[in-house]
Amino acid sequence: MPNPRIAANLLADLTAAAAPRLKKRLDAEPLLARAWTWAESAVGVQVTTDGGETVTVDAAGVVASIDQLRCSCLLSPRCLHTLAVASLLD
């Protein structure tokens, strides 16, 4: 299954807006989201974490807006789940 692509500036903005503790955790485990369950959806990709949170990527092509990334957790979009998934997009 091909990953959607993400605009470089969006990934940079997500990383810059992330809390230092989240960046530190992702730096320690850069492939964290790779172990989660990835599945195609009608509009893009859904990723389910080990804890049951779901990150939805609404893009068949390029993710250009934060509105195209959603997580079911309460911290979305500034959560580890969204940042981890975004960091693995092409």
C-alpha positions in Angstrom: 0.0 0.0 0.0 1.6 3.3 -1.0 1.7 6.0 1.6 0.2 9.4 0.9 2.8 12.1 0.5 3.1 15.1 2.9 4.1 18.6 2.0 7.5 19.3 3.5 6.3 22.6 5.0 3.4 20.8 6.8 5.7 18.3 8.4 8.1 21.1 9.5 5.1 23.0 11.0 3.9 19.9 12.8 7.3 19.2 14.2 7.9 22.8 15.3 4.5 22.9 17.1 5.0 19.6 18.9 5.8 19.6 22.6 9.5 19.0 23.4 8.7 15.7 25.2 6.9 14.4 22.0 9.8 15.3 19.8 12.2 13.6 22.2 10.1 10.4 22.2 9.9 10.4 18.4 13.7 11.1 18.2 14.2 8.0 20.4 11.8 5.9 18.3 11.6 7.4 14.8 9.8 4.4 13.3 7.2 4.2 16.1 4.2 4.3 13.8 5.6 1.6 11.5 4.6 -1.0 14.2 1.0 0.3 14.2 -1.7 -1.1 11.9 -2.0 0.7 8.6 -5.0 0.2 6.4 -6.3 1.9 3.2 -9.5 3.8 3.6 -11.9 5.3 1.1 -10.1 8.7 1.3 -6.6 7.7 2.3 -5.1 5.8 5.2 -6.2 4.9 8.7 -3.5 4.0 11.3 -4.5 2.3 14.5 -2.0 2.5 17.4 -1.3 -0.2 20.0 -3.4 1.8 22.4 -6.4 1.9 20.1 -6.2 5.5 18.9 -6.9 6.1 15.2 -5.0 8.5 13.0 -6.9 9.3 9.7 -5.0 10.6 6.8 -7.4 12.1 4.3 -5.4 12.2 1.1 -5.0 10.0 -1.9 -2.2 12.3 -3.1 -0.5 15.0 -1.0 -1.3 15.9 2.6 -1.1 19.7 2.4 -3.2 20.8 5.4 -3.4 19.8 9.0 -7.1 19.3 8.5 -6.2 16.2 6.5 -4.6 14.6 9.6 -6.9 13.6 12.5 -6.4 11.5 15.6 -9.1 10.1 17.9 -7.1 11.2 21.0 -7.9 14.3 22.9 -4.5 16.0 22.1 -5.1 15.9 18.3 -3.6 17.4 16.1 -0.6 18.1 18.4 -0.2 14.5 19.6 2.5 12.0 19.2 0.3 9.8 17.1 -0.2 12.4 14.4 3.4 13.4 14.4 4.6 9.8 14.3 2.3 9.0 11.3 3.2 12.2 9.5 6.9 11.5 9.9 6.5 8.2 8.0 4.6 9.7 5.0 6.6 10.0 1.8 
